[in-house]
Amino acid sequence: MGTIGVEWANKFHGRAQDLKNNDDNAQGFANTLQGIKRFDWGDDVAWDQDFEQSGTGSPSSGTDQLWADSVDIAFYSGHGNIDGGFFGIANLDDGIARPSNIRLGDQNCEWVVFDACEVLKDDGNVFGRCRQMFTGLHYVLGFHTTCGDSGDRGRIFAERLNAGDRVRDAWIHACTETEGSDTWLAYMRADAAGTDTFNDHWWGKGFTSTDPSNPTIRFYLKTSC
């Protein structure tokens, strides 16, 4: 069975406005998706370094090999911006899971979700900003715009994956169910010779592509919810 890891933050200690529903959102995803839940870290024990590779950035304290890159799908629910996923704790690293510090898929991870504002914002340099995230990773799923503090999106996403929707379609469905048309979802995916991530399904629910370990193509979609 596929493996699942989630992190979430509602308390931001003055770094940003506190939120209310990210625990329900992330845990709804982990508890609904058919698979093995490996970790569930929230608030002060949810850290940006869990998504970042050791030796990248400053400080270079990444531990993704223990967390985000040790599971098939990793899901973060909290604040975000064009710099990355924004966490409530910044005393272990800098509190932001920056795309420039992320290298997922060289261990395990196929899909990562940043259910947070603007991590995949098309600022004219979205490919340059996010391309190095893909070292076997199939998809990054998130938002081009700001998004709401939904407590249900993770559960709906998991339900659609369980039902056999392709990963991309399940994310689109979950976002359109939980956001208005002024919110724009986004995803980026990678492909290489012999891979077909467009048709990815959750493990056991249909076709799943082999890993694009050395991707030659990256696709980006943004669309209104």
Contacts in CASP RR format, 6 or more apart in sequence:
PFRMAT RR
TARGET T0000
AUTHOR 0000-0000-0000
METHOD contacts of the structure
MODEL  1
MGTIGVEWANKFHGRAQDLKNNDDNAQGFANTLQGIKRFDWGDDVAWDQD
FEQSGTGSPSSGTDQLWADSVDIAFYSGHGNIDGGFFGIANLDDGIARPS
NIRLGDQNCEWVVFDACEVLKDDGNVFGRCRQMFTGLHYVLGFHTTCGDS
GDRGRIFAERLNAGDRVRDAWIHACTETEGSDTWLAYMRADAAGTDTFND
HWWGKGFTSTDPSNPTIRFYLKTSC
1 34 0 8 1.000
1 35 0 8 1.000
1 36 0 8 1.000
1 203 0 8 1.000
1 204 0 8 1.000
2 35 0 8 1.000
2 36 0 8 1.000
2 71 0 8 1.000
2 72 0 8 1.000
2 73 0 8 1.000
2 202 0 8 1.000
2 203 0 8 1.000
2 204 0 8 1.000
3 35 0 8 1.000
3 36 0 8 1.000
3 37 0 8 1.000
3 38 0 8 1.000
3 70 0 8 1.000
3 71 0 8 1.000
3 72 0 8 1.000
3 73 0 8 1.000
3 108 0 8 1.000
4 29 0 8 1.000
4 30 0 8 1.000
4 33 0 8 1.000
4 35 0 8 1.000
4 36 0 8 1.000
4 37 0 8 1.000
4 38 0 8 1.000
4 71 0 8 1.000
4 72 0 8 1.000
4 73 0 8 1.000
4 75 0 8 1.000
5 30 0 8 1.000
5 37 0 8 1.000
5 38 0 8 1.000
5 39 0 8 1.000
5 40 0 8 1.000
5 67 0 8 1.000
5 68 0 8 1.000
5 71 0 8 1.000
5 73 0 8 1.000
5 74 0 8 1.000
5 75 0 8 1.000
6 26 0 8 1.000
6 27 0 8 1.000
6 29 0 8 1.000
6 30 0 8 1.000
6 37 0 8 1.000
6 39 0 8 1.000
6 40 0 8 1.000
6 41 0 8 1.000
6 74 0 8 1.000
6 75 0 8 1.000
6 76 0 8 1.000
6 77 0 8 1.000
7 26 0 8 1.000
7 39 0 8 1.000
7 40 0 8 1.000
7 41 0 8 1.000
7 42 0 8 1.000
7 46 0 8 1.000
7 47 0 8 1.000
7 50 0 8 1.000
7 51 0 8 1.000
7 67 0 8 1.000
7 74 0 8 1.000
7 75 0 8 1.000
7 76 0 8 1.000
7 77 0 8 1.000
8 22 0 8 1.000
8 23 0 8 1.000
8 25 0 8 1.000
8 26 0 8 1.000
8 27 0 8 1.000
8 41 0 8 1.000
8 42 0 8 1.000
8 43 0 8 1.000
8 46 0 8 1.000
8 76 0 8 1.000
8 77 0 8 1.000
8 78 0 8 1.000
9 19 0 8 1.000
9 22 0 8 1.000
9 42 0 8 1.000
9 43 0 8 1.000
9 46 0 8 1.000
9 77 0 8 1.000
9 78 0 8 1.000
9 79 0 8 1.000
9 86 0 8 1.000
9 87 0 8 1.000
9 88 0 8 1.000
10 18 0 8 1.000
10 19 0 8 1.000
10 20 0 8 1.000
10 21 0 8 1.000
10 22 0 8 1.000
10 23 0 8 1.000
10 43 0 8 1.000
10 78 0 8 1.000
11 18 0 8 1.000
11 43 0 8 1.000
11 44 0 8 1.000
11 88 0 8 1.000
12 18 0 8 1.000
12 19 0 8 1.000
12 79 0 8 1.000
12 86 0 8 1.000
12 88 0 8 1.000
13 88 0 8 1.000
13 89 0 8 1.000
15 86 0 8 1.000
15 88 0 8 1.000
15 90 0 8 1.000
15 95 0 8 1.000
16 79 0 8 1.000
16 86 0 8 1.000
16 88 0 8 1.000
17 79 0 8 1.000
19 78 0 8 1.000
19 79 0 8 1.000
19 149 0 8 1.000
20 149 0 8 1.000
21 149 0 8 1.000
21 150 0 8 1.000
21 151 0 8 1.000
22 77 0 8 1.000
22 78 0 8 1.000
22 115 0 8 1.000
22 149 0 8 1.000
22 151 0 8 1.000
23 42 0 8 1.000
23 77 0 8 1.000
24 151 0 8 1.000
24 152 0 8 1.000
25 77 0 8 1.000
25 115 0 8 1.000
25 150 0 8 1.000
25 151 0 8 1.000
25 152 0 8 1.000
25 153 0 8 1.000
25 154 0 8 1.000
25 155 0 8 1.000
26 40 0 8 1.000
26 42 0 8 1.000
26 75 0 8 1.000
26 76 0 8 1.000
26 77 0 8 1.000
26 115 0 8 1.000
26 154 0 8 1.000
27 40 0 8 1.000
28 151 0 8 1.000
28 154 0 8 1.000
28 155 0 8 1.000
28 158 0 8 1.000
29 75 0 8 1.000
29 77 0 8 1.000
29 113 0 8 1.000
29 154 0 8 1.000
29 155 0 8 1.000
29 157 0 8 1.000
29 158 0 8 1.000
30 37 0 8 1.000
30 40 0 8 1.000
30 75 0 8 1.000
30 158 0 8 1.000
31 37 0 8 1.000
31 155 0 8 1.000
32 154 0 8 1.000
32 155 0 8 1.000
32 158 0 8 1.000
32 159 0 8 1.000
32 162 0 8 1.000
33 73 0 8 1.000
33 158 0 8 1.000
33 161 0 8 1.000
33 162 0 8 1.000
33 202 0 8 1.000
34 162 0 8 1.000
34 202 0 8 1.000
35 203 0 8 1.000
38 70 0 8 1.000
38 71 0 8 1.000
39 67 0 8 1.000
39 71 0 8 1.000
41 47 0 8 1.000
41 50 0 8 1.000
41 67 0 8 1.000
43 88 0 8 1.000
44 88 0 8 1.000
44 89 0 8 1.000
46 76 0 8 1.000
46 87 0 8 1.000
46 88 0 8 1.000
46 89 0 8 1.000
47 63 0 8 1.000
47 87 0 8 1.000
47 89 0 8 1.000
47 92 0 8 1.000
47 93 0 8 1.000
47 95 0 8 1.000
48 85 0 8 1.000
48 87 0 8 1.000
48 90 0 8 1.000
48 93 0 8 1.000
48 94 0 8 1.000
48 95 0 8 1.000
48 96 0 8 1.000
48 97 0 8 1.000
48 98 0 8 1.000
49 61 0 8 1.000
49 62 0 8 1.000
49 63 0 8 1.000
49 64 0 8 1.000
49 92 0 8 1.000
49 93 0 8 1.000
50 62 0 8 1.000
50 63 0 8 1.000
50 64 0 8 1.000
50 66 0 8 1.000
50 67 0 8 1.000
50 68 0 8 1.000
50 97 0 8 1.000
51 64 0 8 1.000
51 67 0 8 1.000
51 68 0 8 1.000
51 74 0 8 1.000
51 76 0 8 1.000
51 85 0 8 1.000
51 97 0 8 1.000
51 102 0 8 1.000
51 104 0 8 1.000
51 112 0 8 1.000
52 61 0 8 1.000
52 62 0 8 1.000
52 63 0 8 1.000
52 64 0 8 1.000
52 93 0 8 1.000
52 97 0 8 1.000
52 98 0 8 1.000
52 101 0 8 1.000
52 102 0 8 1.000
53 62 0 8 1.000
53 64 0 8 1.000
53 65 0 8 1.000
53 69 0 8 1.000
53 101 0 8 1.000
53 102 0 8 1.000
53 103 0 8 1.000
54 60 0 8 1.000
54 61 0 8 1.000
54 62 0 8 1.000
54 63 0 8 1.000
54 64 0 8 1.000
54 65 0 8 1.000
55 62 0 8 1.000
56 62 0 8 1.000
56 100 0 8 1.000
56 101 0 8 1.000
56 102 0 8 1.000
56 103 0 8 1.000
57 98 0 8 1.000
57 100 0 8 1.000
57 101 0 8 1.000
59 93 0 8 1.000
59 94 0 8 1.000
61 92 0 8 1.000
61 93 0 8 1.000
62 93 0 8 1.000
62 101 0 8 1.000
64 70 0 8 1.000
64 102 0 8 1.000
64 103 0 8 1.000
64 104 0 8 1.000
64 107 0 8 1.000
64 109 0 8 1.000
65 107 0 8 1.000
67 74 0 8 1.000
68 74 0 8 1.000
68 104 0 8 1.000
68 109 0 8 1.000
68 112 0 8 1.000
69 103 0 8 1.000
69 104 0 8 1.000
69 105 0 8 1.000
69 106 0 8 1.000
69 107 0 8 1.000
69 108 0 8 1.000
69 109 0 8 1.000
70 107 0 8 1.000
70 108 0 8 1.000
70 109 0 8 1.000
71 108 0 8 1.000
71 109 0 8 1.000
72 108 0 8 1.000
72 109 0 8 1.000
72 110 0 8 1.000
72 111 0 8 1.000
72 203 0 8 1.000
73 109 0 8 1.000
73 110 0 8 1.000
73 111 0 8 1.000
73 112 0 8 1.000
73 113 0 8 1.000
73 202 0 8 1.000
74 104 0 8 1.000
74 109 0 8 1.000
74 111 0 8 1.000
74 112 0 8 1.000
74 113 0 8 1.000
75 112 0 8 1.000
75 113 0 8 1.000
75 115 0 8 1.000
75 154 0 8 1.000
76 85 0 8 1.000
76 97 0 8 1.000
76 112 0 8 1.000
76 113 0 8 1.000
76 114 0 8 1.000
76 115 0 8 1.000
76 116 0 8 1.000
77 115 0 8 1.000
77 116 0 8 1.000
77 154 0 8 1.000
78 85 0 8 1.000
78 86 0 8 1.000
78 87 0 8 1.000
78 115 0 8 1.000
78 116 0 8 1.000
79 85 0 8 1.000
79 86 0 8 1.000
79 87 0 8 1.000
79 88 0 8 1.000
79 116 0 8 1.000
79 117 0 8 1.000
80 86 0 8 1.000
80 114 0 8 1.000
80 116 0 8 1.000
80 117 0 8 1.000
80 118 0 8 1.000
80 119 0 8 1.000
81 117 0 8 1.000
81 118 0 8 1.000
81 119 0 8 1.000
81 121 0 8 1.000
82 118 0 8 1.000
82 119 0 8 1.000
82 121 0 8 1.000
82 123 0 8 1.000
82 129 0 8 1.000
83 96 0 8 1.000
83 98 0 8 1.000
84 96 0 8 1.000
84 97 0 8 1.000
84 98 0 8 1.000
84 99 0 8 1.000
84 114 0 8 1.000
84 116 0 8 1.000
84 119 0 8 1.000
85 96 0 8 1.000
85 97 0 8 1.000
85 114 0 8 1.000
85 116 0 8 1.000
85 119 0 8 1.000
86 95 0 8 1.000
86 96 0 8 1.000
86 116 0 8 1.000
87 95 0 8 1.000
87 96 0 8 1.000
87 97 0 8 1.000
88 95 0 8 1.000
89 95 0 8 1.000
90 96 0 8 1.000
97 114 0 8 1.000
99 119 0 8 1.000
99 129 0 8 1.000
99 130 0 8 1.000
99 132 0 8 1.000
99 133 0 8 1.000
100 129 0 8 1.000
100 132 0 8 1.000
102 112 0 8 1.000
102 132 0 8 1.000
102 133 0 8 1.000
103 132 0 8 1.000
103 133 0 8 1.000
103 135 0 8 1.000
104 112 0 8 1.000
104 133 0 8 1.000
104 134 0 8 1.000
104 135 0 8 1.000
104 136 0 8 1.000
104 137 0 8 1.000
105 134 0 8 1.000
105 135 0 8 1.000
105 136 0 8 1.000
105 137 0 8 1.000
105 211 0 8 1.000
105 213 0 8 1.000
106 135 0 8 1.000
106 136 0 8 1.000
106 213 0 8 1.000
109 136 0 8 1.000
109 137 0 8 1.000
110 136 0 8 1.000
110 137 0 8 1.000
110 138 0 8 1.000
110 139 0 8 1.000
110 200 0 8 1.000
110 208 0 8 1.000
110 211 0 8 1.000
111 137 0 8 1.000
111 138 0 8 1.000
111 139 0 8 1.000
111 141 0 8 1.000
111 167 0 8 1.000
111 200 0 8 1.000
112 133 0 8 1.000
112 137 0 8 1.000
112 139 0 8 1.000
112 140 0 8 1.000
112 141 0 8 1.000
113 140 0 8 1.000
113 141 0 8 1.000
113 142 0 8 1.000
113 157 0 8 1.000
113 171 0 8 1.000
114 120 0 8 1.000
114 140 0 8 1.000
114 141 0 8 1.000
114 142 0 8 1.000
114 143 0 8 1.000
115 142 0 8 1.000
115 143 0 8 1.000
115 147 0 8 1.000
115 150 0 8 1.000
115 153 0 8 1.000
115 154 0 8 1.000
116 142 0 8 1.000
116 143 0 8 1.000
116 147 0 8 1.000
117 143 0 8 1.000
117 145 0 8 1.000
117 146 0 8 1.000
117 147 0 8 1.000
117 148 0 8 1.000
118 143 0 8 1.000
118 144 0 8 1.000
118 145 0 8 1.000
118 146 0 8 1.000
119 140 0 8 1.000
119 142 0 8 1.000
119 143 0 8 1.000
120 126 0 8 1.000
120 130 0 8 1.000
120 140 0 8 1.000
120 142 0 8 1.000
120 143 0 8 1.000
120 144 0 8 1.000
120 186 0 8 1.000
120 187 0 8 1.000
120 188 0 8 1.000
120 220 0 8 1.000
120 222 0 8 1.000
121 143 0 8 1.000
121 144 0 8 1.000
121 145 0 8 1.000
121 186 0 8 1.000
122 144 0 8 1.000
122 186 0 8 1.000
122 220 0 8 1.000
122 222 0 8 1.000
123 129 0 8 1.000
126 188 0 8 1.000
126 220 0 8 1.000
127 188 0 8 1.000
127 218 0 8 1.000
127 220 0 8 1.000
130 140 0 8 1.000
130 188 0 8 1.000
130 218 0 8 1.000
131 218 0 8 1.000
133 140 0 8 1.000
133 188 0 8 1.000
134 190 0 8 1.000
134 212 0 8 1.000
134 215 0 8 1.000
134 218 0 8 1.000
135 213 0 8 1.000
136 190 0 8 1.000
136 211 0 8 1.000
136 212 0 8 1.000
136 213 0 8 1.000
136 215 0 8 1.000
137 190 0 8 1.000
137 211 0 8 1.000
138 167 0 8 1.000
138 189 0 8 1.000
138 190 0 8 1.000
138 197 0 8 1.000
138 200 0 8 1.000
138 209 0 8 1.000
138 211 0 8 1.000
138 212 0 8 1.000
139 167 0 8 1.000
139 168 0 8 1.000
139 187 0 8 1.000
139 188 0 8 1.000
139 189 0 8 1.000
139 190 0 8 1.000
139 197 0 8 1.000
139 200 0 8 1.000
140 187 0 8 1.000
140 188 0 8 1.000
140 189 0 8 1.000
141 167 0 8 1.000
141 171 0 8 1.000
141 185 0 8 1.000
141 186 0 8 1.000
141 187 0 8 1.000
142 171 0 8 1.000
142 185 0 8 1.000
142 186 0 8 1.000
142 187 0 8 1.000
143 175 0 8 1.000
143 183 0 8 1.000
143 184 0 8 1.000
143 185 0 8 1.000
143 186 0 8 1.000
144 184 0 8 1.000
144 185 0 8 1.000
144 186 0 8 1.000
144 222 0 8 1.000
145 182 0 8 1.000
145 183 0 8 1.000
145 184 0 8 1.000
146 183 0 8 1.000
147 175 0 8 1.000
147 179 0 8 1.000
147 183 0 8 1.000
147 185 0 8 1.000
148 178 0 8 1.000
148 179 0 8 1.000
148 183 0 8 1.000
150 178 0 8 1.000
150 179 0 8 1.000
151 178 0 8 1.000
152 177 0 8 1.000
152 178 0 8 1.000
153 174 0 8 1.000
153 175 0 8 1.000
153 177 0 8 1.000
153 178 0 8 1.000
154 174 0 8 1.000
156 173 0 8 1.000
156 174 0 8 1.000
156 177 0 8 1.000
156 178 0 8 1.000
157 170 0 8 1.000
157 171 0 8 1.000
157 173 0 8 1.000
157 174 0 8 1.000
160 169 0 8 1.000
160 170 0 8 1.000
160 173 0 8 1.000
160 174 0 8 1.000
161 167 0 8 1.000
161 170 0 8 1.000
161 201 0 8 1.000
161 202 0 8 1.000
161 205 0 8 1.000
162 202 0 8 1.000
162 205 0 8 1.000
163 205 0 8 1.000
164 170 0 8 1.000
164 201 0 8 1.000
164 202 0 8 1.000
164 205 0 8 1.000
164 206 0 8 1.000
165 173 0 8 1.000
165 201 0 8 1.000
166 198 0 8 1.000
166 199 0 8 1.000
166 200 0 8 1.000
166 201 0 8 1.000
167 200 0 8 1.000
167 201 0 8 1.000
167 202 0 8 1.000
168 187 0 8 1.000
168 189 0 8 1.000
168 198 0 8 1.000
168 200 0 8 1.000
168 221 0 8 1.000
170 202 0 8 1.000
171 185 0 8 1.000
171 187 0 8 1.000
172 185 0 8 1.000
172 223 0 8 1.000
175 183 0 8 1.000
175 185 0 8 1.000
175 225 0 8 1.000
176 185 0 8 1.000
176 225 0 8 1.000
178 225 0 8 1.000
179 185 0 8 1.000
179 225 0 8 1.000
180 225 0 8 1.000
181 224 0 8 1.000
181 225 0 8 1.000
182 224 0 8 1.000
183 224 0 8 1.000
183 225 0 8 1.000
184 222 0 8 1.000
184 223 0 8 1.000
184 224 0 8 1.000
184 225 0 8 1.000
185 222 0 8 1.000
185 223 0 8 1.000
185 225 0 8 1.000
186 220 0 8 1.000
186 221 0 8 1.000
186 222 0 8 1.000
186 223 0 8 1.000
187 220 0 8 1.000
187 221 0 8 1.000
188 218 0 8 1.000
188 219 0 8 1.000
188 220 0 8 1.000
188 221 0 8 1.000
189 197 0 8 1.000
189 198 0 8 1.000
189 200 0 8 1.000
189 218 0 8 1.000
189 219 0 8 1.000
190 197 0 8 1.000
190 212 0 8 1.000
190 215 0 8 1.000
190 217 0 8 1.000
190 218 0 8 1.000
190 219 0 8 1.000
191 197 0 8 1.000
191 198 0 8 1.000
191 209 0 8 1.000
191 212 0 8 1.000
191 215 0 8 1.000
191 216 0 8 1.000
191 217 0 8 1.000
191 218 0 8 1.000
191 219 0 8 1.000
192 212 0 8 1.000
192 213 0 8 1.000
192 214 0 8 1.000
192 215 0 8 1.000
192 216 0 8 1.000
192 217 0 8 1.000
193 216 0 8 1.000
194 210 0 8 1.000
195 209 0 8 1.000
195 210 0 8 1.000
195 211 0 8 1.000
195 212 0 8 1.000
196 207 0 8 1.000
196 209 0 8 1.000
197 209 0 8 1.000
197 212 0 8 1.000
198 219 0 8 1.000
199 207 0 8 1.000
199 209 0 8 1.000
200 207 0 8 1.000
200 208 0 8 1.000
200 209 0 8 1.000
201 207 0 8 1.000
201 208 0 8 1.000
202 208 0 8 1.000
END
